[in-house]
Amino acid sequence: MSTKKFMYLNRRAPYGTVYALESLEVVLIAAAFDQDVSLAFMDDGVYQLVEGQNTDGIGMKNFSKTFHALGDYDINQFFVSAESLTERGLSADDLMPLVWEDEDDDWAEKPSVKVVSNVELSKLMSEQDVCLSF
Amino acid sequence: MADILGAEVDEEGFLVDLKDWTKEIAVEMAKGDDIELSEEHWDVINFLRDYFEEYQIAPAVRVLTKAIGKQFGKEKGNSKYLYSLFPYGPGKQGCRFAGLPKPTGCI
């Protein structure tokens, strides 16, 4: 089976609807198939990666912790829209410091999150074989 | 609804409420599968519980084998070893004993 480029585009806030959690579940299942997987976050989707989420008051699972596991699933390309962050008064410093371990570099921890402009993001999207939007 | 030591389980034997879990429940579940839990079983069960606590998911088998090998020695970081402990699958059976939900993507 040849490898295809999959991008999962996340555009909604983490809680309130089930889209964000469902997207993450699909990503985890797809991770078993050894494809080239990347995740993109824009609009309210950028809130999914914000550090320090606490769901105690809304009775939902705080699945933001799960993003930290994705490096072990060889998912280490998180693209975040710079414009979407700025529009919400956020910056790269507000996001979770997600990392992955590079097996070919003595397991050095490397950052997974990359803030990119919408122009760069649309270029990345055009390079994909499959783009799934949540 | 079926229960194990008073804790409710679903039709596949997984705990309905993760908070109900006790070591005695794990022992009882294992007994039902004709397994006596050894030190090695507990290493995996405790690892699964810690992993779930940290990441809110059960690890995929390939992630589990890699992590077990890293933590407990290379000779244990393979699915043959894990299946020798949990013949019905380290993910499915191990997670059930550990009181976790069935792993995502596990059939």
gemmi code that builds the backbone of each chain (N, CA, C; Angstrom):
import gemmi

chains = {
    "A": [
        ("MET", (0.852, -1.205, 0.000), (0.000, 0.000, 0.000), (0.881, 1.246, 0.000)),
        ("SER", (0.589, 2.156, -0.861), (1.401, 3.374, -0.906), (0.937, 4.341, 0.178)),
        ("THR", (1.856, 5.222, 0.561), (1.550, 6.184, 1.610), (0.880, 7.413, 1.016)),
        ("LYS", (-0.176, 7.831, 1.660), (-0.857, 9.050, 1.214), (-0.717, 10.125, 2.269)),
        ("LYS", (-0.854, 11.348, 1.830), (-0.787, 12.471, 2.767), (-2.206, 12.813, 3.247)),
        ("PHE", (-2.407, 12.667, 4.553), (-3.698, 12.970, 5.165), (-3.573, 14.208, 6.030)),
        ("MET", (-4.486, 15.142, 5.853), (-4.533, 16.272, 6.774), (-5.906, 16.323, 7.442)),
        ("TYR", (-5.868, 16.451, 8.762), (-7.112, 16.606, 9.529), (-7.236, 18.060, 9.940)),
        ("LEU", (-8.253, 18.702, 9.392), (-8.434, 20.133, 9.623), (-9.462, 20.338, 10.744)),
        ("ASN", (-9.036, 21.042, 11.787), (-9.901, 21.251, 12.957), (-10.261, 22.721, 13.091)),
        ("ARG", (-11.550, 23.007, 12.994), (-11.978, 24.408, 12.956), (-12.943, 24.769, 14.066)),
        ("ARG", (-13.212, 23.849, 14.990), (-14.205, 24.139, 16.024), (-13.606, 24.067, 17.421)),
        ("ALA", (-14.249, 24.770, 18.332), (-13.808, 24.770, 19.729), (-13.849, 23.348, 20.284)),
        ("PRO", (-12.991, 23.051, 21.260), (-12.865, 21.662, 21.735), (-14.128, 21.080, 22.374)),
        ("TYR", (-14.881, 21.901, 23.078), (-16.044, 21.366, 23.795), (-17.314, 22.036, 23.273)),
        ("GLY", (-18.453, 21.535, 23.667), (-19.709, 22.105, 23.175), (-20.276, 21.278, 22.038)),
        ("THR", (-19.424, 20.857, 21.133), (-19.828, 19.881, 20.121), (-18.845, 18.715, 20.203)),
        ("VAL", (-19.163, 17.653, 19.494), (-18.330, 16.454, 19.598), (-17.285, 16.391, 18.471)),
        ("TYR", (-17.267, 17.425, 17.597), (-16.385, 17.382, 16.427), (-14.910, 17.195, 16.787)),
        ("ALA", (-14.423, 17.969, 17.760), (-12.995, 17.939, 18.078), (-12.585, 16.563, 18.596)),
        ("LEU", (-13.392, 16.027, 19.492), (-13.084, 14.708, 20.053), (-13.158, 13.627, 18.983)),
        ("GLU", (-14.179, 13.720, 18.116), (-14.327, 12.734, 17.043), (-13.133, 12.790, 16.097)),
        ("SER", (-12.684, 14.000, 15.787), (-11.522, 14.168, 14.914), (-10.319, 13.451, 15.502)),
        ("LEU", (-10.107, 13.662, 16.797), (-8.974, 13.045, 17.485), (-9.073, 11.515, 17.457)),
        ("GLU", (-10.294, 11.013, 17.625), (-10.485, 9.554, 17.588), (-10.152, 9.012, 16.201)),
        ("VAL", (-10.582, 9.730, 15.172), (-10.303, 9.277, 13.805), (-8.799, 9.310, 13.554)),
        ("VAL", (-8.135, 10.359, 14.040), (-6.688, 10.468, 13.881), (-5.994, 9.272, 14.539)),
        ("LEU", (-6.444, 8.900, 15.727), (-5.829, 7.781, 16.451), (-6.034, 6.461, 15.712)),
        ("ILE", (-7.213, 6.285, 15.142), (-7.467, 5.062, 14.383), (-6.616, 5.052, 13.122)),
        ("ALA", (-6.604, 6.192, 12.422), (-5.847, 6.289, 11.174), (-4.355, 6.100, 11.407)),
        ("ALA", (-3.890, 6.426, 12.618), (-2.457, 6.323, 12.924), (-1.958, 4.895, 12.787)),
        ("ALA", (-2.870, 3.939, 12.863), (-2.475, 2.533, 12.762), (-2.104, 2.154, 11.331)),
        ("PHE", (-2.408, 3.008, 10.351), (-2.223, 2.623, 8.959), (-0.968, 3.188, 8.305)),
        ("ASP", (-0.055, 3.719, 9.124), (1.237, 4.184, 8.619), (1.124, 5.143, 7.444)),
        ("GLN", (0.295, 6.145, 7.581), (0.184, 7.157, 6.537), (0.902, 8.432, 6.996)),
        ("ASP", (1.068, 9.355, 6.062), (1.690, 10.636, 6.400), (0.587, 11.570, 6.916)),
        ("VAL", (0.517, 11.700, 8.227), (-0.607, 12.417, 8.846), (-0.174, 13.764, 9.403)),
        ("SER", (-0.963, 14.778, 9.101), (-0.733, 16.070, 9.743), (-2.074, 16.606, 10.242)),
        ("LEU", (-1.996, 17.499, 11.209), (-3.193, 18.127, 11.763), (-3.097, 19.631, 11.553)),
        ("ALA", (-4.215, 20.246, 11.200), (-4.233, 21.703, 11.059), (-5.314, 22.272, 11.968)),
        ("PHE", (-5.026, 23.422, 12.523), (-5.963, 24.070, 13.443), (-6.177, 25.501, 13.003)),
        ("MET", (-7.439, 25.840, 12.736), (-7.751, 27.226, 12.412), (-9.117, 27.599, 12.967)),
        ("ASP", (-9.462, 28.884, 12.847), (-10.678, 29.419, 13.484), (-10.697, 28.996, 14.961)),
        ("ASP", (-11.886, 28.632, 15.498), (-11.947, 28.259, 16.922), (-11.206, 26.952, 17.214)),
        ("GLY", (-10.814, 26.247, 16.178), (-10.048, 25.016, 16.370), (-8.744, 25.235, 17.120)),
        ("VAL", (-8.198, 26.458, 17.047), (-6.924, 26.714, 17.750), (-7.081, 26.550, 19.265)),
        ("TYR", (-8.323, 26.732, 19.743), (-8.537, 26.556, 21.195), (-8.263, 25.121, 21.642)),
        ("GLN", (-8.324, 24.168, 20.719), (-8.088, 22.766, 21.091), (-6.683, 22.545, 21.639)),
        ("LEU", (-5.751, 23.406, 21.220), (-4.349, 23.213, 21.625), (-3.927, 24.139, 22.759)),
        ("VAL", (-4.856, 24.929, 23.276), (-4.477, 25.866, 24.332), (-4.086, 25.106, 25.600)),
        ("GLU", (-2.994, 25.556, 26.207), (-2.472, 24.946, 27.437), (-3.403, 25.229, 28.619)),
        ("GLY", (-3.485, 24.272, 29.551), (-4.198, 24.502, 30.807), (-5.706, 24.382, 30.726)),
        ("GLN", (-6.220, 23.490, 29.877), (-7.669, 23.308, 29.798), (-8.153, 22.563, 31.041)),
        ("ASN", (-9.331, 22.978, 31.511), (-9.913, 22.349, 32.691), (-11.401, 22.161, 32.443)),
        ("THR", (-11.831, 20.891, 32.420), (-13.218, 20.605, 32.063), (-14.067, 20.215, 33.282)),
        ("ASP", (-13.522, 20.424, 34.475), (-14.244, 20.014, 35.688), (-15.675, 20.545, 35.723)),
        ("GLY", (-15.852, 21.801, 35.305), (-17.157, 22.432, 35.432), (-18.186, 21.992, 34.409)),
        ("ILE", (-17.749, 21.325, 33.329), (-18.708, 20.986, 32.267), (-18.917, 19.477, 32.136)),
        ("GLY", (-18.280, 18.705, 33.010), (-18.519, 17.264, 33.010), (-18.124, 16.568, 31.733)),
        ("MET", (-17.111, 17.109, 31.034), (-16.618, 16.425, 29.838), (-15.186, 15.994, 30.045)),
        ("LYS", (-14.766, 14.994, 29.288), (-13.392, 14.499, 29.388), (-12.435, 15.550, 28.848)),
        ("ASN", (-11.371, 15.833, 29.612), (-10.349, 16.770, 29.135), (-9.403, 16.035, 28.199)),
        ("PHE", (-9.810, 15.988, 26.915), (-9.022, 15.169, 25.992), (-7.794, 15.908, 25.456)),
        ("SER", (-7.581, 17.145, 25.915), (-6.391, 17.867, 25.435), (-5.117, 17.117, 25.814)),
        ("LYS", (-5.185, 16.346, 26.908), (-4.012, 15.565, 27.321), (-3.616, 14.549, 26.251)),
        ("THR", (-4.599, 14.097, 25.493), (-4.337, 13.057, 24.501), (-3.401, 13.554, 23.394)),
        ("PHE", (-3.434, 14.870, 23.108), (-2.545, 15.399, 22.067), (-1.081, 15.107, 22.391)),
        ("HIS", (-0.762, 15.037, 23.710), (0.621, 14.760, 24.105), (1.052, 13.344, 23.722)),
        ("ALA", (0.098, 12.459, 23.511), (0.431, 11.070, 23.173), (0.729, 10.909, 21.686)),
        ("LEU", (0.310, 11.854, 20.866), (0.355, 11.627, 19.419), (1.761, 11.473, 18.860)),
        ("GLY", (2.752, 12.062, 19.526), (4.133, 11.893, 19.084), (4.524, 10.426, 19.015)),
        ("ASP", (4.032, 9.641, 19.978), (4.328, 8.204, 20.004), (3.621, 7.459, 18.879)),
        ("TYR", (2.640, 8.120, 18.262), (1.915, 7.525, 17.148), (2.457, 8.048, 15.813)),
        ("ASP", (3.669, 8.632, 15.874), (4.300, 9.209, 14.675), (3.471, 10.325, 14.052)),
        ("ILE", (2.724, 11.021, 14.876), (1.994, 12.192, 14.388), (2.642, 13.409, 15.036)),
        ("ASN", (3.398, 14.126, 14.232), (4.191, 15.216, 14.800), (4.162, 16.478, 13.960)),
        ("GLN", (3.124, 16.598, 13.128), (2.973, 17.813, 12.339), (1.660, 18.492, 12.709)),
        ("PHE", (1.752, 19.476, 13.566), (0.592, 20.263, 13.982), (0.755, 21.666, 13.423)),
        ("PHE", (-0.074, 22.031, 12.460), (0.017, 23.370, 11.878), (-1.102, 24.242, 12.438)),
        ("VAL", (-0.737, 25.397, 12.952), (-1.721, 26.282, 13.569), (-1.734, 27.610, 12.826)),
        ("SER", (-2.926, 28.077, 12.507), (-3.066, 29.337, 11.772), (-2.673, 30.526, 12.644)),
        ("ALA", (-1.684, 31.270, 12.172), (-1.237, 32.465, 12.902), (-2.356, 33.494, 12.984)),
        ("GLU", (-3.077, 33.674, 11.880), (-4.155, 34.665, 11.869), (-5.249, 34.305, 12.881)),
        ("SER", (-5.604, 33.008, 12.929), (-6.664, 32.586, 13.859), (-6.238, 32.823, 15.308)),
        ("LEU", (-4.955, 32.603, 15.602), (-4.457, 32.880, 16.950), (-4.582, 34.363, 17.262)),
        ("THR", (-4.078, 35.194, 16.357), (-4.068, 36.643, 16.580), (-5.489, 37.186, 16.768)),
        ("GLU", (-6.415, 36.724, 15.927), (-7.808, 37.178, 16.032), (-8.396, 36.894, 17.409)),
        ("ARG", (-7.874, 35.871, 18.090), (-8.398, 35.479, 19.400), (-7.509, 35.944, 20.545)),
        ("GLY", (-6.568, 36.810, 20.246), (-5.690, 37.331, 21.287), (-4.744, 36.286, 21.836)),
        ("LEU", (-4.454, 35.258, 21.033), (-3.560, 34.180, 21.479), (-2.235, 34.252, 20.721)),
        ("SER", (-1.227, 33.594, 21.281), (0.036, 33.466, 20.571), (0.546, 32.041, 20.761)),
        ("ALA", (1.659, 31.731, 20.112), (2.233, 30.383, 20.199), (2.514, 29.995, 21.654)),
        ("ASP", (2.800, 30.987, 22.505), (3.114, 30.707, 23.919), (1.912, 30.177, 24.701)),
        ("ASP", (0.705, 30.395, 24.180), (-0.496, 29.919, 24.880), (-0.800, 28.459, 24.561)),
        ("LEU", (-0.052, 27.880, 23.626), (-0.369, 26.510, 23.184), (0.440, 25.479, 23.960)),
        ("MET", (-0.070, 24.259, 23.998), (0.623, 23.167, 24.684), (1.953, 22.892, 23.976)),
        ("PRO", (3.020, 22.701, 24.760), (4.330, 22.426, 24.144), (4.441, 20.967, 23.712)),
        ("LEU", (3.755, 20.615, 22.639), (3.749, 19.217, 22.192), (5.085, 18.866, 21.543)),
        ("VAL", (5.589, 17.679, 21.877), (6.867, 17.244, 21.313), (6.762, 15.809, 20.808)),
        ("TRP", (7.742, 15.422, 20.011), (7.885, 14.027, 19.600), (9.357, 13.652, 19.734)),
        ("GLU", (9.609, 12.342, 19.879), (10.987, 11.861, 20.035), (11.504, 11.361, 18.703)),
        ("ASP", (12.622, 11.927, 18.263), (13.207, 11.539, 16.983), (14.110, 10.320, 17.163)),
        ("GLU", (13.592, 9.180, 16.682), (14.324, 7.913, 16.814), (15.694, 7.980, 16.137)),
        ("ASP", (15.799, 8.739, 15.044), (17.049, 8.810, 14.282), (18.025, 9.824, 14.858)),
        ("ASP", (17.630, 10.492, 15.929), (18.482, 11.528, 16.514), (18.586, 11.295, 18.029)),
        ("ASP", (18.851, 10.032, 18.408), (19.021, 9.659, 19.815), (17.820, 10.071, 20.666)),
        ("TRP", (16.631, 9.920, 20.123), (15.377, 10.190, 20.828), (15.283, 11.625, 21.348)),
        ("ALA", (15.887, 12.532, 20.608), (15.799, 13.946, 21.007), (14.348, 14.418, 20.894)),
        ("GLU", (13.904, 15.199, 21.871), (12.545, 15.737, 21.823), (12.499, 16.949, 20.908)),
        ("LYS", (11.575, 16.924, 19.981), (11.451, 18.038, 19.039), (10.016, 18.558, 19.040)),
        ("PRO", (9.855, 19.849, 18.832), (8.498, 20.411, 18.866), (7.639, 19.916, 17.703)),
        ("SER", (6.360, 19.673, 17.995), (5.430, 19.219, 16.956), (4.590, 20.349, 16.380)),
        ("VAL", (4.451, 21.428, 17.152), (3.534, 22.504, 16.750), (4.270, 23.563, 15.946)),
        ("LYS", (3.656, 23.954, 14.828), (4.249, 24.989, 14.000), (3.158, 26.002, 13.648)),
        ("VAL", (3.402, 27.257, 13.986), (2.448, 28.303, 13.629), (2.769, 28.790, 12.222)),
        ("VAL", (1.752, 28.766, 11.361), (1.965, 29.154, 9.959), (0.887, 30.147, 9.528)),
        ("SER", (1.170, 30.899, 8.475), (0.180, 31.842, 7.960), (-0.888, 31.075, 7.183)),
        ("ASN", (-2.022, 31.707, 6.967), (-3.086, 31.045, 6.204), (-2.655, 30.743, 4.774)),
        ("VAL", (-1.760, 31.567, 4.246), (-1.254, 31.311, 2.893), (-0.462, 30.003, 2.873)),
        ("GLU", (0.401, 29.858, 3.888), (1.164, 28.607, 3.987), (0.244, 27.409, 4.215)),
        ("LEU", (-0.787, 27.637, 5.039), (-1.725, 26.566, 5.357), (-2.462, 26.095, 4.104)),
        ("SER", (-2.865, 27.047, 3.270), (-3.602, 26.637, 2.074), (-2.672, 25.914, 1.104)),
        ("LYS", (-1.399, 26.299, 1.102), (-0.429, 25.594, 0.261), (-0.273, 24.149, 0.766)),
        ("LEU", (-0.177, 23.992, 2.094), (-0.068, 22.647, 2.674), (-1.284, 21.806, 2.320)),
        ("MET", (-2.462, 22.436, 2.387), (-3.688, 21.696, 2.062), (-3.667, 21.219, 0.628)),
        ("SER", (-3.169, 22.057, -0.260), (-3.185, 21.687, -1.679), (-2.220, 20.537, -1.966)),
        ("GLU", (-1.278, 20.296, -1.038), (-0.326, 19.199, -1.236), (-0.865, 17.850, -0.737)),
        ("GLN", (-2.028, 17.849, -0.103), (-2.535, 16.618, 0.510), (-3.252, 15.734, -0.506)),
        ("ASP", (-3.226, 14.437, -0.247), (-4.077, 13.521, -1.008), (-5.491, 13.536, -0.460)),
        ("VAL", (-5.575, 13.616, 0.872), (-6.879, 13.620, 1.530), (-6.891, 14.699, 2.596)),
        ("CYS", (-7.943, 15.507, 2.609), (-8.067, 16.523, 3.638), (-9.463, 16.358, 4.288)),
        ("LEU", (-9.470, 16.065, 5.577), (-10.735, 15.849, 6.270), (-10.989, 17.007, 7.227)),
        ("SER", (-12.181, 17.596, 7.105), (-12.480, 18.796, 7.891), (-13.480, 18.481, 9.001)),
        ("PHE", (-13.149, 18.922, 10.208), (-14.020, 18.713, 11.360), (-14.385, 20.040, 11.998)),
    ],
    "B": [
        ("MET", (-28.014, -5.711, 34.444), (-26.578, -5.449, 34.207), (-25.711, -6.383, 35.047)),
        ("ALA", (-24.682, -6.894, 34.413), (-23.737, -7.742, 35.135), (-22.846, -6.891, 36.034)),
        ("ASP", (-22.295, -7.519, 37.055), (-21.345, -6.790, 37.898), (-20.240, -7.714, 38.387)),
        ("ILE", (-19.114, -7.102, 38.732), (-17.998, -7.845, 39.330), (-17.710, -7.201, 40.679)),
        ("LEU", (-17.876, -7.973, 41.738), (-17.718, -7.457, 43.113), (-18.521, -6.168, 43.320)),
        ("GLY", (-19.693, -6.126, 42.734), (-20.567, -4.975, 42.931), (-20.342, -3.834, 41.950)),
        ("ALA", (-19.300, -3.914, 41.107), (-19.031, -2.852, 40.119), (-19.655, -3.241, 38.780)),
        ("GLU", (-20.401, -2.305, 38.218), (-21.125, -2.594, 36.990), (-20.184, -2.738, 35.787)),
        ("VAL", (-20.399, -3.778, 34.972), (-19.601, -3.951, 33.752), (-20.530, -4.055, 32.538)),
        ("ASP", (-19.977, -3.690, 31.352), (-20.789, -3.756, 30.139), (-20.805, -5.184, 29.577)),
        ("GLU", (-21.419, -5.338, 28.408), (-21.625, -6.687, 27.872), (-20.300, -7.382, 27.513)),
        ("GLU", (-19.230, -6.600, 27.359), (-17.922, -7.204, 27.073), (-17.048, -7.330, 28.319)),
        ("GLY", (-17.618, -6.952, 29.463), (-16.889, -7.133, 30.717), (-16.038, -5.953, 31.135)),
        ("PHE", (-16.136, -4.826, 30.394), (-15.387, -3.623, 30.780), (-16.161, -2.847, 31.848)),
        ("LEU", (-15.418, -2.251, 32.764), (-16.066, -1.454, 33.803), (-16.837, -0.297, 33.174)),
        ("VAL", (-18.024, -0.044, 33.669), (-18.815, 1.079, 33.172), (-18.261, 2.390, 33.744)),
        ("ASP", (-17.921, 2.375, 35.029), (-17.354, 3.563, 35.673), (-15.918, 3.274, 36.107)),
        ("LEU", (-14.981, 3.991, 35.471), (-13.556, 3.762, 35.745), (-13.220, 3.893, 37.219)),
        ("LYS", (-13.980, 4.718, 37.905), (-13.674, 5.004, 39.314), (-13.971, 3.810, 40.226)),
        ("ASP", (-14.720, 2.844, 39.698), (-15.059, 1.661, 40.513), (-13.881, 0.710, 40.694)),
        ("TRP", (-12.815, 0.908, 39.905), (-11.737, -0.091, 39.837), (-11.023, -0.298, 41.183)),
        ("THR", (-10.776, -1.559, 41.514), (-9.905, -1.910, 42.637), (-9.034, -3.081, 42.181)),
        ("LYS", (-7.952, -3.333, 42.924), (-7.088, -4.474, 42.594), (-7.863, -5.773, 42.681)),
        ("GLU", (-8.790, -5.840, 43.637), (-9.580, -7.062, 43.811), (-10.426, -7.330, 42.568)),
        ("ILE", (-10.935, -6.253, 41.952), (-11.732, -6.426, 40.728), (-10.856, -7.000, 39.617)),
        ("ALA", (-9.629, -6.487, 39.505), (-8.708, -7.005, 38.481), (-8.442, -8.491, 38.701)),
        ("VAL", (-8.199, -8.854, 39.957), (-7.936, -10.262, 40.291), (-9.140, -11.123, 39.907)),
        ("GLU", (-10.329, -10.614, 40.218), (-11.571, -11.342, 39.945), (-11.801, -11.502, 38.440)),
        ("MET", (-11.553, -10.421, 37.677), (-11.702, -10.491, 36.217), (-10.742, -11.525, 35.637)),
        ("ALA", (-9.502, -11.511, 36.143), (-8.491, -12.445, 35.654), (-8.909, -13.885, 35.957)),
        ("LYS", (-9.426, -14.074, 37.147), (-9.887, -15.408, 37.546), (-10.925, -15.930, 36.557)),
        ("GLY", (-11.805, -15.036, 36.146), (-12.835, -15.399, 35.170), (-12.240, -15.846, 33.845)),
        ("ASP", (-11.015, -15.379, 33.537), (-10.316, -15.776, 32.309), (-9.267, -16.862, 32.590)),
        ("ASP", (-9.327, -17.472, 33.774), (-8.364, -18.512, 34.165), (-6.929, -18.007, 34.212)),
        ("ILE", (-6.758, -16.778, 34.662), (-5.408, -16.219, 34.783), (-5.166, -15.816, 36.238)),
        ("GLU", (-4.002, -16.207, 36.742), (-3.600, -15.738, 38.063), (-2.620, -14.593, 37.854)),
        ("LEU", (-2.933, -13.417, 38.357), (-2.116, -12.241, 38.063), (-0.747, -12.321, 38.753)),
        ("SER", (0.297, -12.205, 37.941), (1.674, -12.248, 38.447), (2.218, -10.816, 38.528)),
        ("GLU", (3.418, -10.720, 39.074), (4.146, -9.443, 39.098), (4.176, -8.799, 37.705)),
        ("GLU", (4.436, -9.648, 36.687), (4.559, -9.151, 35.309), (3.231, -8.609, 34.795)),
        ("HIS", (2.136, -9.282, 35.167), (0.818, -8.752, 34.785), (0.617, -7.367, 35.397)),
        ("TRP", (0.963, -7.255, 36.675), (0.722, -5.983, 37.356), (1.561, -4.854, 36.765)),
        ("ASP", (2.797, -5.186, 36.322), (3.614, -4.166, 35.660), (2.844, -3.551, 34.493)),
        ("VAL", (2.228, -4.421, 33.691), (1.515, -3.941, 32.506), (0.233, -3.211, 32.915)),
        ("ILE", (-0.502, -3.793, 33.859), (-1.758, -3.173, 34.302), (-1.481, -1.783, 34.879)),
        ("ASN", (-0.460, -1.684, 35.734), (-0.137, -0.376, 36.313), (0.339, 0.609, 35.255)),
        ("PHE", (1.098, 0.088, 34.269), (1.534, 0.958, 33.186), (0.323, 1.508, 32.422)),
        ("LEU", (-0.630, 0.611, 32.114), (-1.822, 1.040, 31.371), (-2.591, 2.109, 32.148)),
        ("ARG", (-2.709, 1.925, 33.460), (-3.455, 2.894, 34.268), (-2.736, 4.247, 34.312)),
        ("ASP", (-1.408, 4.208, 34.455), (-0.643, 5.461, 34.457), (-0.756, 6.173, 33.111)),
        ("TYR", (-0.668, 5.374, 32.034), (-0.744, 5.946, 30.688), (-2.098, 6.618, 30.478)),
        ("PHE", (-3.149, 5.931, 30.926), (-4.495, 6.494, 30.756), (-4.651, 7.776, 31.565)),
        ("GLU", (-4.126, 7.760, 32.773), (-4.191, 8.939, 33.631), (-3.513, 10.137, 32.953)),
        ("GLU", (-2.374, 9.857, 32.305), (-1.619, 10.944, 31.688), (-2.231, 11.414, 30.369)),
        ("TYR", (-2.683, 10.470, 29.525), (-3.106, 10.833, 28.178), (-4.602, 10.679, 27.908)),
        ("GLN", (-5.344, 10.127, 28.845), (-6.794, 9.957, 28.687), (-7.187, 8.988, 27.582)),
        ("ILE", (-6.241, 8.164, 27.145), (-6.567, 7.095, 26.189), (-5.777, 5.851, 26.592)),
        ("ALA", (-6.233, 4.713, 26.116), (-5.433, 3.492, 26.240), (-4.467, 3.463, 25.066)),
        ("PRO", (-3.220, 3.057, 25.272), (-2.261, 3.082, 24.171), (-2.562, 2.015, 23.120)),
        ("ALA", (-2.224, 2.309, 21.867), (-2.270, 1.289, 20.823), (-1.210, 0.236, 21.147)),
        ("VAL", (-1.427, -0.979, 20.645), (-0.526, -2.079, 21.010), (0.925, -1.755, 20.651)),
        ("ARG", (1.141, -1.136, 19.494), (2.540, -0.889, 19.113), (3.174, 0.162, 20.011)),
        ("VAL", (2.367, 1.107, 20.499), (2.877, 2.102, 21.447), (3.149, 1.438, 22.795)),
        ("LEU", (2.261, 0.534, 23.178), (2.418, -0.190, 24.441), (3.686, -1.050, 24.435)),
        ("THR", (3.890, -1.817, 23.372), (5.071, -2.699, 23.323), (6.353, -1.873, 23.395)),
        ("LYS", (6.391, -0.778, 22.657), (7.583, 0.072, 22.659), (7.853, 0.603, 24.071)),
        ("ALA", (6.787, 1.088, 24.724), (6.948, 1.704, 26.043), (7.318, 0.663, 27.104)),
        ("ILE", (6.731, -0.523, 27.016), (7.051, -1.588, 27.981), (8.514, -1.994, 27.823)),
        ("GLY", (8.978, -2.102, 26.571), (10.372, -2.435, 26.329), (11.313, -1.400, 26.910)),
        ("LYS", (10.922, -0.142, 26.758), (11.742, 0.956, 27.263), (11.812, 0.910, 28.794)),
        ("GLN", (10.681, 0.611, 29.414), (10.591, 0.699, 30.870), (11.054, -0.578, 31.580)),
        ("PHE", (10.745, -1.741, 30.995), (10.989, -2.998, 31.714), (12.040, -3.885, 31.045)),
        ("GLY", (12.679, -3.393, 30.014), (13.719, -4.193, 29.374), (13.301, -4.676, 27.995)),
        ("LYS", (14.279, -4.704, 27.096), (14.032, -5.011, 25.683), (13.326, -6.339, 25.476)),
        ("GLU", (13.684, -7.359, 26.312), (13.117, -8.692, 26.094), (11.604, -8.703, 26.331)),
        ("LYS", (11.096, -7.650, 26.974), (9.648, -7.592, 27.211), (8.919, -6.689, 26.216)),
        ("GLY", (9.689, -5.993, 25.398), (9.080, -5.050, 24.465), (8.668, -5.694, 23.162)),
        ("ASN", (7.899, -6.759, 23.240), (7.395, -7.381, 22.008), (6.021, -7.969, 22.266)),
        ("SER", (5.260, -8.141, 21.185), (3.876, -8.555, 21.374), (3.800, -10.022, 21.823)),
        ("LYS", (4.836, -10.823, 21.509), (4.814, -12.219, 21.942), (4.779, -12.291, 23.477)),
        ("TYR", (5.630, -11.494, 24.092), (5.668, -11.457, 25.557), (4.324, -10.972, 26.115)),
        ("LEU", (3.807, -9.899, 25.540), (2.552, -9.333, 26.064), (1.375, -10.285, 25.857)),
        ("TYR", (1.390, -10.990, 24.726), (0.314, -11.962, 24.487), (0.446, -13.176, 25.404)),
        ("SER", (1.686, -13.490, 25.844), (1.849, -14.599, 26.784), (1.203, -14.252, 28.128)),
        ("LEU", (1.189, -12.964, 28.462), (0.526, -12.533, 29.702), (-0.977, -12.397, 29.509)),
        ("PHE", (-1.342, -11.805, 28.349), (-2.754, -11.516, 28.071), (-3.138, -12.168, 26.747)),
        ("PRO", (-3.514, -13.460, 26.801), (-3.772, -14.196, 25.556), (-4.888, -13.601, 24.697)),
        ("TYR", (-5.805, -12.856, 25.308), (-6.862, -12.231, 24.506), (-6.464, -10.839, 24.034)),
        ("GLY", (-5.181, -10.536, 24.116), (-4.693, -9.250, 23.626), (-4.356, -8.306, 24.754)),
        ("PRO", (-3.136, -7.755, 24.756), (-2.736, -6.842, 25.823), (-3.631, -5.603, 25.859)),
        ("GLY", (-4.086, -5.166, 24.685), (-4.955, -4.000, 24.651), (-6.297, -4.331, 25.268)),
        ("LYS", (-6.959, -5.305, 24.675), (-8.329, -5.594, 25.070), (-8.412, -6.188, 26.483)),
        ("GLN", (-7.670, -7.271, 26.704), (-7.760, -7.945, 28.005), (-7.042, -7.137, 29.086)),
        ("GLY", (-5.859, -6.603, 28.751), (-5.099, -5.815, 29.720), (-5.878, -4.597, 30.176)),
        ("CYS", (-6.475, -3.896, 29.230), (-7.247, -2.700, 29.575), (-8.465, -3.059, 30.423)),
        ("ARG", (-9.062, -4.196, 30.124), (-10.237, -4.613, 30.902), (-9.835, -4.851, 32.351)),
        ("PHE", (-8.725, -5.587, 32.561), (-8.258, -5.822, 33.926), (-7.880, -4.500, 34.606)),
        ("ALA", (-7.367, -3.559, 33.821), (-6.908, -2.284, 34.382), (-8.070, -1.326, 34.640)),
        ("GLY", (-9.280, -1.757, 34.255), (-10.453, -0.925, 34.503), (-10.636, 0.192, 33.497)),
        ("LEU", (-9.939, 0.099, 32.350), (-10.013, 1.160, 31.342), (-11.037, 0.800, 30.274)),
        ("PRO", (-11.484, 1.812, 29.516), (-12.377, 1.497, 28.400), (-11.635, 0.734, 27.312)),
        ("LYS", (-12.372, 0.111, 26.422), (-11.754, -0.620, 25.322), (-10.945, 0.369, 24.478)),
        ("PRO", (-9.709, -0.005, 24.077), (-8.874, 0.941, 23.325), (-9.537, 1.389, 22.029)),
        ("THR", (-9.295, 2.639, 21.657), (-9.797, 3.180, 20.400), (-9.234, 2.379, 19.236)),
        ("GLY", (-10.111, 1.982, 18.332), (-9.646, 1.275, 17.143), (-9.449, -0.206, 17.386)),
        ("CYS", (-9.756, -0.650, 18.595), (-9.604, -2.064, 18.916), (-10.918, -2.756, 18.603)),
        ("ILE", (-10.840, -3.871, 17.828), (-12.093, -4.524, 17.443), (-12.485, -5.624, 18.425)),
    ],
}
model = gemmi.Model(1)
for chain_id, residues in chains.items():
    chain = gemmi.Chain(chain_id)
    for i, (resn, *xyz) in enumerate(residues, 1):
        res = gemmi.Residue()
        res.name, res.seqid = resn, gemmi.SeqId(i, " ")
        for name, pos in zip(("N", "CA", "C"), xyz):
            atom = gemmi.Atom()
            atom.name, atom.element = name, gemmi.Element(name[0])
            atom.pos, atom.b_iso = gemmi.Position(*pos), 0.0
            res.add_atom(atom)
        chain.add_residue(res)
    model.add_chain(chain)
structure = gemmi.Structure()
structure.add_model(model)
structure.setup_entities()
